[in-house]
Amino acid sequence: MFNFDKLARVATAAVGALVLSTLSVAAAVGPARSAETAPVSYAAVQTGQAHG
């Protein structure tokens, strides 16, 4: 006879593993995406103004 208790445990473990792996990938990609969309300013040069 087929054991549904074992099937339920395997299904629960598979769903849990899928959720954890999805969250891990999202946590790794999230900071990279926010850094990607931020404007980068390496240096600012002002011209036409006298200092002194």
C-alpha distance matrix in Angstrom:
0.0 3.8 6.4 9.3 11.8 12.0 12.5 15.1 16.8 17.1 18.4 20.8 22.1 22.6 24.5 26.5 27.5 28.6 30.7 32.3 33.2 34.7 36.7 37.9 39.1 40.8 42.5 43.8 45.0 46.6 49.6 50.2 50.4 52.7 55.0 55.0 56.3 59.0 62.4 63.8 67.5 68.8 72.5 74.8 78.3 81.0 83.9 87.2 87.6 90.2 89.3 91.9
3.8 0.0 3.8 6.2 9.1 9.0 8.8 11.6 13.5 13.5 14.7 17.2 18.5 18.9 20.8 22.9 23.8 24.9 26.9 28.6 29.5 30.9 33.0 34.2 35.4 37.0 38.8 40.1 41.3 42.8 45.9 46.5 46.6 49.0 51.3 51.2 52.5 55.2 58.6 60.1 63.8 65.1 68.7 71.1 74.6 77.2 80.1 83.4 83.9 86.4 85.5 88.2
6.4 3.8 0.0 3.8 5.5 5.7 6.7 9.0 10.5 11.2 12.7 14.7 16.0 17.0 18.8 20.4 21.7 23.1 24.9 26.3 27.5 29.1 30.9 32.1 33.6 35.2 36.6 38.2 39.6 40.9 43.8 44.7 45.0 47.1 49.4 49.7 50.9 53.4 57.0 58.4 62.0 63.3 66.9 69.3 72.9 75.5 78.5 81.7 82.1 84.6 83.5 86.1
9.3 6.2 3.8 0.0 3.8 5.4 4.9 6.1 8.6 9.8 10.3 12.1 14.1 15.1 16.2 18.0 19.7 20.8 22.3 24.1 25.5 26.7 28.4 30.0 31.5 32.7 34.3 36.1 37.3 38.4 41.5 42.5 42.5 44.6 47.0 47.3 48.3 50.8 54.4 56.0 59.6 61.1 64.7 66.9 70.5 73.0 76.0 79.2 79.5 82.1 81.1 83.7
11.8 9.1 5.5 3.8 0.0 3.8 5.4 5.1 6.4 8.8 9.9 10.6 12.4 14.3 15.5 16.5 18.4 20.1 21.2 22.5 24.4 25.9 27.1 28.6 30.5 31.7 32.9 34.7 36.3 37.3 40.2 41.4 41.7 43.5 45.9 46.5 47.6 49.9 53.5 55.0 58.5 59.9 63.5 65.8 69.4 71.9 75.0 78.2 78.4 80.8 79.6 82.2
12.0 9.0 5.7 5.4 3.8 0.0 3.8 5.4 5.1 6.2 8.6 9.9 10.6 12.3 14.3 15.3 16.5 18.4 20.0 21.0 22.5 24.3 25.8 26.8 28.6 30.3 31.4 33.0 34.6 35.9 38.7 39.7 40.2 42.3 44.4 44.9 46.3 48.6 52.2 53.4 57.0 58.2 61.8 64.3 67.8 70.5 73.6 76.9 77.1 79.5 78.3 80.9
12.5 8.8 6.7 4.9 5.4 3.8 0.0 3.8 5.4 5.1 6.1 8.5 9.8 10.5 12.2 14.1 15.2 16.4 18.3 19.9 21.0 22.5 24.3 25.6 27.0 28.5 30.1 31.6 32.9 34.3 37.3 38.1 38.3 40.5 42.8 43.0 44.2 46.8 50.3 51.7 55.3 56.7 60.3 62.7 66.2 68.8 71.8 75.0 75.4 77.9 76.9 79.6
15.1 11.6 9.0 6.1 5.1 5.4 3.8 0.0 3.8 5.5 5.1 6.0 8.5 9.8 10.5 12.1 14.1 15.3 16.4 18.2 19.9 21.1 22.5 24.2 25.8 26.9 28.4 30.3 31.6 32.6 35.6 36.7 36.8 38.7 41.2 41.6 42.7 45.1 48.7 50.2 53.8 55.3 58.9 61.1 64.7 67.1 70.2 73.4 73.6 76.2 75.1 77.7
16.8 13.5 10.5 8.6 6.4 5.1 5.4 3.8 0.0 3.8 5.5 5.1 6.1 8.5 10.0 10.4 12.1 14.2 15.3 16.3 18.2 19.9 21.1 22.3 24.3 25.7 26.7 28.5 30.2 31.3 34.0 35.3 35.7 37.6 39.9 40.5 41.8 44.0 47.6 48.9 52.4 53.7 57.3 59.6 63.3 65.8 69.0 72.2 72.4 74.7 73.5 76.1
17.1 13.5 11.2 9.8 8.8 6.2 5.1 5.5 3.8 0.0 3.8 5.5 5.1 6.1 8.6 9.8 10.5 12.2 14.2 15.3 16.4 18.2 20.0 20.9 22.5 24.2 25.6 27.0 28.5 30.0 32.8 33.6 34.1 36.3 38.4 38.7 40.2 42.6 46.1 47.4 50.9 52.2 55.8 58.2 61.8 64.4 67.5 70.8 71.1 73.5 72.4 75.0
18.4 14.7 12.7 10.3 9.9 8.6 6.1 5.1 5.5 3.8 0.0 3.8 5.5 5.1 6.2 8.5 9.9 10.6 12.3 14.2 15.4 16.5 18.4 19.9 21.3 22.5 24.3 25.9 27.1 28.3 31.4 32.2 32.3 34.5 36.9 37.0 38.2 40.7 44.3 45.8 49.4 50.9 54.5 56.7 60.3 62.8 65.8 69.1 69.4 72.0 71.0 73.7
20.8 17.2 14.7 12.1 10.6 9.9 8.5 6.0 5.1 5.5 3.8 0.0 3.8 5.5 5.2 6.1 8.6 9.9 10.6 12.2 14.2 15.4 16.5 18.2 20.1 21.1 22.4 24.4 25.8 26.7 29.6 30.9 31.1 32.9 35.4 35.9 37.0 39.3 42.9 44.4 47.9 49.4 53.0 55.2 58.8 61.3 64.4 67.6 67.8 70.2 69.1 71.7
22.1 18.5 16.0 14.1 12.4 10.6 9.8 8.5 6.1 5.1 5.5 3.8 0.0 3.8 5.5 5.0 6.1 8.6 9.9 10.4 12.1 14.1 15.3 16.3 18.3 19.9 20.9 22.5 24.2 25.5 28.1 29.3 29.8 31.8 33.9 34.5 36.0 38.2 41.8 43.0 46.5 47.7 51.3 53.7 57.3 59.9 63.1 66.4 66.5 68.9 67.7 70.3
22.6 18.9 17.0 15.1 14.3 12.3 10.5 9.8 8.5 6.1 5.1 5.5 3.8 0.0 3.8 5.4 5.1 6.2 8.6 9.9 10.6 12.2 14.3 15.3 16.6 18.3 19.9 21.2 22.5 24.1 27.0 27.7 28.0 30.3 32.5 32.7 34.2 36.6 40.1 41.4 45.0 46.3 49.9 52.3 55.8 58.5 61.5 64.8 65.2 67.6 66.6 69.3
24.5 20.8 18.8 16.2 15.5 14.3 12.2 10.5 10.0 8.6 6.2 5.2 5.5 3.8 0.0 3.8 5.5 5.1 6.2 8.6 10.0 10.6 12.3 14.2 15.5 16.5 18.3 20.1 21.2 22.2 25.3 26.3 26.3 28.4 30.8 31.1 32.2 34.6 38.2 39.8 43.4 44.9 48.5 50.7 54.2 56.7 59.8 63.0 63.3 65.9 64.9 67.6
26.5 22.9 20.4 18.0 16.5 15.3 14.1 12.1 10.4 9.8 8.5 6.1 5.0 5.4 3.8 0.0 3.8 5.4 5.1 6.1 8.6 9.9 10.6 12.2 14.3 15.3 16.4 18.4 20.0 20.9 23.7 25.0 25.4 27.2 29.5 30.2 31.5 33.5 37.2 38.5 42.1 43.5 47.0 49.3 52.9 55.4 58.6 61.8 61.9 64.3 63.2 65.8
27.5 23.8 21.7 19.7 18.4 16.5 15.2 14.1 12.1 10.5 9.9 8.6 6.1 5.1 5.5 3.8 0.0 3.8 5.5 5.2 6.1 8.5 9.9 10.5 12.3 14.1 15.2 16.5 18.3 19.8 22.4 23.3 24.0 26.1 28.1 28.6 30.3 32.4 36.0 37.1 40.6 41.8 45.4 47.8 51.4 54.1 57.2 60.5 60.8 63.1 62.0 64.6
28.6 24.9 23.1 20.8 20.1 18.4 16.4 15.3 14.2 12.2 10.6 9.9 8.6 6.2 5.1 5.4 3.8 0.0 3.8 5.5 5.2 6.1 8.6 9.9 10.7 12.2 14.2 15.5 16.5 18.0 21.0 21.7 21.9 24.2 26.4 26.6 28.0 30.5 34.0 35.3 38.9 40.3 43.9 46.3 49.8 52.4 55.4 58.7 59.1 61.6 60.7 63.4
30.7 26.9 24.9 22.3 21.2 20.0 18.3 16.4 15.3 14.2 12.3 10.6 9.9 8.6 6.2 5.1 5.5 3.8 0.0 3.8 5.5 5.2 6.2 8.6 10.1 10.5 12.2 14.3 15.4 16.1 19.2 20.5 20.5 22.3 24.8 25.4 26.5 28.7 32.3 33.8 37.4 39.0 42.5 44.7 48.3 50.7 53.8 57.0 57.2 59.8 58.8 61.4
32.3 28.6 26.3 24.1 22.5 21.0 19.9 18.2 16.3 15.3 14.2 12.2 10.4 9.9 8.6 6.1 5.2 5.5 3.8 0.0 3.8 5.4 5.1 6.1 8.7 9.8 10.4 12.3 14.3 15.2 17.7 19.1 19.8 21.6 23.6 24.5 26.0 27.9 31.6 32.7 36.2 37.5 41.0 43.3 47.0 49.6 52.8 56.0 56.1 58.5 57.3 59.8
33.2 29.5 27.5 25.5 24.4 22.5 21.0 19.9 18.2 16.4 15.4 14.2 12.1 10.6 10.0 8.6 6.1 5.2 5.5 3.8 0.0 3.8 5.4 5.0 6.2 8.6 9.8 10.7 12.3 14.1 16.7 17.3 18.1 20.4 22.2 22.6 24.5 26.6 30.1 31.1 34.6 35.8 39.4 41.9 45.5 48.2 51.3 54.6 54.9 57.3 56.2 58.9
34.7 30.9 29.1 26.7 25.9 24.3 22.5 21.1 19.9 18.2 16.5 15.4 14.1 12.2 10.6 9.9 8.5 6.1 5.2 5.4 3.8 0.0 3.8 5.4 5.3 6.2 8.6 10.0 10.6 11.9 15.1 15.8 15.9 18.1 20.4 20.6 22.0 24.4 27.9 29.3 32.9 34.4 38.0 40.2 43.8 46.3 49.4 52.6 53.0 55.5 54.6 57.4
36.7 33.0 30.9 28.4 27.1 25.8 24.3 22.5 21.1 20.0 18.4 16.5 15.3 14.3 12.3 10.6 9.9 8.6 6.2 5.1 5.4 3.8 0.0 3.8 5.5 5.0 6.0 8.6 9.9 10.3 13.1 14.7 15.0 16.6 18.9 19.8 21.0 23.0 26.6 28.0 31.5 33.0 36.5 38.7 42.3 44.8 48.0 51.2 51.3 53.8 52.7 55.3
37.9 34.2 32.1 30.0 28.6 26.8 25.6 24.2 22.3 20.9 19.9 18.2 16.3 15.3 14.2 12.2 10.5 9.9 8.6 6.1 5.0 5.4 3.8 0.0 3.8 5.4 5.1 6.2 8.7 10.0 12.1 13.3 14.5 16.3 17.9 18.9 20.8 22.5 26.1 26.9 30.3 31.5 35.0 37.5 41.1 43.8 47.0 50.3 50.5 52.7 51.6 54.2
39.1 35.4 33.6 31.5 30.5 28.6 27.0 25.8 24.3 22.5 21.3 20.1 18.3 16.6 15.5 14.3 12.3 10.7 10.1 8.7 6.2 5.3 5.5 3.8 0.0 3.8 5.4 5.1 6.1 8.4 10.9 11.1 12.0 14.5 16.1 16.4 18.4 20.6 24.0 24.9 28.5 29.7 33.3 35.8 39.3 42.0 45.1 48.4 48.8 51.2 50.3 53.0
40.8 37.0 35.2 32.7 31.7 30.3 28.5 26.9 25.7 24.2 22.5 21.1 19.9 18.3 16.5 15.3 14.1 12.2 10.5 9.8 8.6 6.2 5.0 5.4 3.8 0.0 3.8 5.4 5.2 5.8 9.1 10.0 10.1 12.0 14.3 14.9 16.2 18.4 21.9 23.3 26.9 28.5 32.0 34.2 37.8 40.3 43.4 46.6 46.9 49.4 48.5 51.3
42.5 38.8 36.6 34.3 32.9 31.4 30.1 28.4 26.7 25.6 24.3 22.4 20.9 19.9 18.3 16.4 15.2 14.2 12.2 10.4 9.8 8.6 6.0 5.1 5.4 3.8 0.0 3.8 5.6 5.4 7.3 9.3 10.4 11.5 13.4 14.8 16.4 17.8 21.4 22.4 25.8 27.2 30.7 33.0 36.6 39.2 42.4 45.7 45.7 48.0 46.9 49.5
43.8 40.1 38.2 36.1 34.7 33.0 31.6 30.3 28.5 27.0 25.9 24.4 22.5 21.2 20.1 18.4 16.5 15.5 14.3 12.3 10.7 10.0 8.6 6.2 5.1 5.4 3.8 0.0 3.8 5.7 6.6 7.2 9.3 11.1 12.0 13.2 15.5 17.0 20.3 20.8 24.3 25.3 28.9 31.4 35.0 37.8 40.9 44.3 44.5 46.8 45.7 48.3
45.0 41.3 39.6 37.3 36.3 34.6 32.9 31.6 30.2 28.5 27.1 25.8 24.2 22.5 21.2 20.0 18.3 16.5 15.4 14.3 12.3 10.6 9.9 8.7 6.1 5.2 5.6 3.8 0.0 3.8 5.8 5.2 6.1 8.8 10.1 10.4 12.5 14.6 17.9 18.9 22.5 23.8 27.4 29.8 33.3 36.0 39.0 42.4 42.8 45.3 44.4 47.3
46.6 42.8 40.9 38.4 37.3 35.9 34.3 32.6 31.3 30.0 28.3 26.7 25.5 24.1 22.2 20.9 19.8 18.0 16.1 15.2 14.1 11.9 10.3 10.0 8.4 5.8 5.4 5.7 3.8 0.0 3.8 5.4 5.3 6.4 8.8 9.9 11.1 12.7 16.4 17.8 21.3 23.1 26.5 28.5 32.1 34.6 37.7 40.9 41.2 43.7 42.8 45.6
49.6 45.9 43.8 41.5 40.2 38.7 37.3 35.6 34.0 32.8 31.4 29.6 28.1 27.0 25.3 23.7 22.4 21.0 19.2 17.7 16.7 15.1 13.1 12.1 10.9 9.1 7.3 6.6 5.8 3.8 0.0 3.8 5.4 5.2 6.2 8.5 10.2 10.9 14.4 15.2 18.5 20.0 23.4 25.6 29.3 31.8 35.1 38.4 38.4 40.8 39.7 42.4
50.2 46.5 44.7 42.5 41.4 39.7 38.1 36.7 35.3 33.6 32.2 30.9 29.3 27.7 26.3 25.0 23.3 21.7 20.5 19.1 17.3 15.8 14.7 13.3 11.1 10.0 9.3 7.2 5.2 5.4 3.8 0.0 3.8 5.5 5.2 6.1 8.8 10.2 13.3 13.8 17.4 18.6 22.2 24.6 28.2 30.9 34.0 37.4 37.7 40.1 39.3 42.1
50.4 46.6 45.0 42.5 41.7 40.2 38.3 36.8 35.7 34.1 32.3 31.1 29.8 28.0 26.3 25.4 24.0 21.9 20.5 19.8 18.1 15.9 15.0 14.5 12.0 10.1 10.4 9.3 6.1 5.3 5.4 3.8 0.0 3.8 5.5 4.9 6.4 8.8 12.1 13.6 17.3 19.3 22.7 24.7 28.1 30.6 33.6 36.8 37.3 40.0 39.4 42.5
52.7 49.0 47.1 44.6 43.5 42.3 40.5 38.7 37.6 36.3 34.5 32.9 31.8 30.3 28.4 27.2 26.1 24.2 22.3 21.6 20.4 18.1 16.6 16.3 14.5 12.0 11.5 11.1 8.8 6.4 5.2 5.5 3.8 0.0 3.8 5.4 5.4 6.4 10.1 11.9 15.4 17.7 20.9 22.6 26.2 28.4 31.6 34.7 34.9 37.6 36.8 39.8
55.0 51.3 49.4 47.0 45.9 44.4 42.8 41.2 39.9 38.4 36.9 35.4 33.9 32.5 30.8 29.5 28.1 26.4 24.8 23.6 22.2 20.4 18.9 17.9 16.1 14.3 13.4 12.0 10.1 8.8 6.2 5.2 5.5 3.8 0.0 3.8 5.6 5.3 8.4 9.1 12.6 14.4 17.8 19.9 23.4 26.0 29.2 32.5 32.7 35.2 34.4 37.3
55.0 51.2 49.7 47.3 46.5 44.9 43.0 41.6 40.5 38.7 37.0 35.9 34.5 32.7 31.1 30.2 28.6 26.6 25.4 24.5 22.6 20.6 19.8 18.9 16.4 14.9 14.8 13.2 10.4 9.9 8.5 6.1 4.9 5.4 3.8 0.0 3.8 5.7 8.0 9.1 12.9 14.7 18.2 20.2 23.5 26.1 28.9 32.3 33.0 35.6 35.2 38.3
56.3 52.5 50.9 48.3 47.6 46.3 44.2 42.7 41.8 40.2 38.2 37.0 36.0 34.2 32.2 31.5 30.3 28.0 26.5 26.0 24.5 22.0 21.0 20.8 18.4 16.2 16.4 15.5 12.5 11.1 10.2 8.8 6.4 5.4 5.6 3.8 0.0 3.8 6.4 9.0 12.6 15.3 18.3 19.6 22.9 25.1 27.9 31.0 31.7 34.6 34.3 37.5
59.0 55.2 53.4 50.8 49.9 48.6 46.8 45.1 44.0 42.6 40.7 39.3 38.2 36.6 34.6 33.5 32.4 30.5 28.7 27.9 26.6 24.4 23.0 22.5 20.6 18.4 17.8 17.0 14.6 12.7 10.9 10.2 8.8 6.4 5.3 5.7 3.8 0.0 3.8 6.3 9.6 12.5 15.3 16.6 20.1 22.2 25.3 28.4 28.7 31.5 31.0 34.1
62.4 58.6 57.0 54.4 53.5 52.2 50.3 48.7 47.6 46.1 44.3 42.9 41.8 40.1 38.2 37.2 36.0 34.0 32.3 31.6 30.1 27.9 26.6 26.1 24.0 21.9 21.4 20.3 17.9 16.4 14.4 13.3 12.1 10.1 8.4 8.0 6.4 3.8 0.0 3.8 6.6 9.9 12.3 13.3 16.6 18.8 21.7 24.8 25.4 28.2 28.0 31.2
63.8 60.1 58.4 56.0 55.0 53.4 51.7 50.2 48.9 47.4 45.8 44.4 43.0 41.4 39.8 38.5 37.1 35.3 33.8 32.7 31.1 29.3 28.0 26.9 24.9 23.3 22.4 20.8 18.9 17.8 15.2 13.8 13.6 11.9 9.1 9.1 9.0 6.3 3.8 0.0 3.8 6.4 9.3 11.1 14.5 17.2 20.2 23.6 24.1 26.6 26.2 29.3
67.5 63.8 62.0 59.6 58.5 57.0 55.3 53.8 52.4 50.9 49.4 47.9 46.5 45.0 43.4 42.1 40.6 38.9 37.4 36.2 34.6 32.9 31.5 30.3 28.5 26.9 25.8 24.3 22.5 21.3 18.5 17.4 17.3 15.4 12.6 12.9 12.6 9.6 6.6 3.8 0.0 3.8 5.8 7.4 10.9 13.6 16.7 20.1 20.5 22.9 22.4 25.6
68.8 65.1 63.3 61.1 59.9 58.2 56.7 55.3 53.7 52.2 50.9 49.4 47.7 46.3 44.9 43.5 41.8 40.3 39.0 37.5 35.8 34.4 33.0 31.5 29.7 28.5 27.2 25.3 23.8 23.1 20.0 18.6 19.3 17.7 14.4 14.7 15.3 12.5 9.9 6.4 3.8 0.0 3.8 7.1 10.1 13.5 16.4 20.1 20.4 22.4 21.7 24.7
72.5 68.7 66.9 64.7 63.5 61.8 60.3 58.9 57.3 55.8 54.5 53.0 51.3 49.9 48.5 47.0 45.4 43.9 42.5 41.0 39.4 38.0 36.5 35.0 33.3 32.0 30.7 28.9 27.4 26.5 23.4 22.2 22.7 20.9 17.8 18.2 18.3 15.3 12.3 9.3 5.8 3.8 0.0 3.8 6.6 10.0 12.9 16.6 16.8 18.6 17.9 21.0
74.8 71.1 69.3 66.9 65.8 64.3 62.7 61.1 59.6 58.2 56.7 55.2 53.7 52.3 50.7 49.3 47.8 46.3 44.7 43.3 41.9 40.2 38.7 37.5 35.8 34.2 33.0 31.4 29.8 28.5 25.6 24.6 24.7 22.6 19.9 20.2 19.6 16.6 13.3 11.1 7.4 7.1 3.8 0.0 3.8 6.5 9.8 13.3 13.4 15.6 15.3 18.6
78.3 74.6 72.9 70.5 69.4 67.8 66.2 64.7 63.3 61.8 60.3 58.8 57.3 55.8 54.2 52.9 51.4 49.8 48.3 47.0 45.5 43.8 42.3 41.1 39.3 37.8 36.6 35.0 33.3 32.1 29.3 28.2 28.1 26.2 23.4 23.5 22.9 20.1 16.6 14.5 10.9 10.1 6.6 3.8 0.0 3.8 6.4 10.1 10.5 12.7 12.8 16.3
81.0 77.2 75.5 73.0 71.9 70.5 68.8 67.1 65.8 64.4 62.8 61.3 59.9 58.5 56.7 55.4 54.1 52.4 50.7 49.6 48.2 46.3 44.8 43.8 42.0 40.3 39.2 37.8 36.0 34.6 31.8 30.9 30.6 28.4 26.0 26.1 25.1 22.2 18.8 17.2 13.6 13.5 10.0 6.5 3.8 0.0 3.8 6.8 7.0 9.7 10.5 14.1
83.9 80.1 78.5 76.0 75.0 73.6 71.8 70.2 69.0 67.5 65.8 64.4 63.1 61.5 59.8 58.6 57.2 55.4 53.8 52.8 51.3 49.4 48.0 47.0 45.1 43.4 42.4 40.9 39.0 37.7 35.1 34.0 33.6 31.6 29.2 28.9 27.9 25.3 21.7 20.2 16.7 16.4 12.9 9.8 6.4 3.8 0.0 3.8 5.7 8.4 10.4 14.0
87.2 83.4 81.7 79.2 78.2 76.9 75.0 73.4 72.2 70.8 69.1 67.6 66.4 64.8 63.0 61.8 60.5 58.7 57.0 56.0 54.6 52.6 51.2 50.3 48.4 46.6 45.7 44.3 42.4 40.9 38.4 37.4 36.8 34.7 32.5 32.3 31.0 28.4 24.8 23.6 20.1 20.1 16.6 13.3 10.1 6.8 3.8 0.0 3.8 6.7 9.7 13.1
87.6 83.9 82.1 79.5 78.4 77.1 75.4 73.6 72.4 71.1 69.4 67.8 66.5 65.2 63.3 61.9 60.8 59.1 57.2 56.1 54.9 53.0 51.3 50.5 48.8 46.9 45.7 44.5 42.8 41.2 38.4 37.7 37.3 34.9 32.7 33.0 31.7 28.7 25.4 24.1 20.5 20.4 16.8 13.4 10.5 7.0 5.7 3.8 0.0 3.8 6.4 9.7
90.2 86.4 84.6 82.1 80.8 79.5 77.9 76.2 74.7 73.5 72.0 70.2 68.9 67.6 65.9 64.3 63.1 61.6 59.8 58.5 57.3 55.5 53.8 52.7 51.2 49.4 48.0 46.8 45.3 43.7 40.8 40.1 40.0 37.6 35.2 35.6 34.6 31.5 28.2 26.6 22.9 22.4 18.6 15.6 12.7 9.7 8.4 6.7 3.8 0.0 3.8 6.5
89.3 85.5 83.5 81.1 79.6 78.3 76.9 75.1 73.5 72.4 71.0 69.1 67.7 66.6 64.9 63.2 62.0 60.7 58.8 57.3 56.2 54.6 52.7 51.6 50.3 48.5 46.9 45.7 44.4 42.8 39.7 39.3 39.4 36.8 34.4 35.2 34.3 31.0 28.0 26.2 22.4 21.7 17.9 15.3 12.8 10.5 10.4 9.7 6.4 3.8 0.0 3.7
91.9 88.2 86.1 83.7 82.2 80.9 79.6 77.7 76.1 75.0 73.7 71.7 70.3 69.3 67.6 65.8 64.6 63.4 61.4 59.8 58.9 57.4 55.3 54.2 53.0 51.3 49.5 48.3 47.3 45.6 42.4 42.1 42.5 39.8 37.3 38.3 37.5 34.1 31.2 29.3 25.6 24.7 21.0 18.6 16.3 14.1 14.0 13.1 9.7 6.5 3.7 0.0
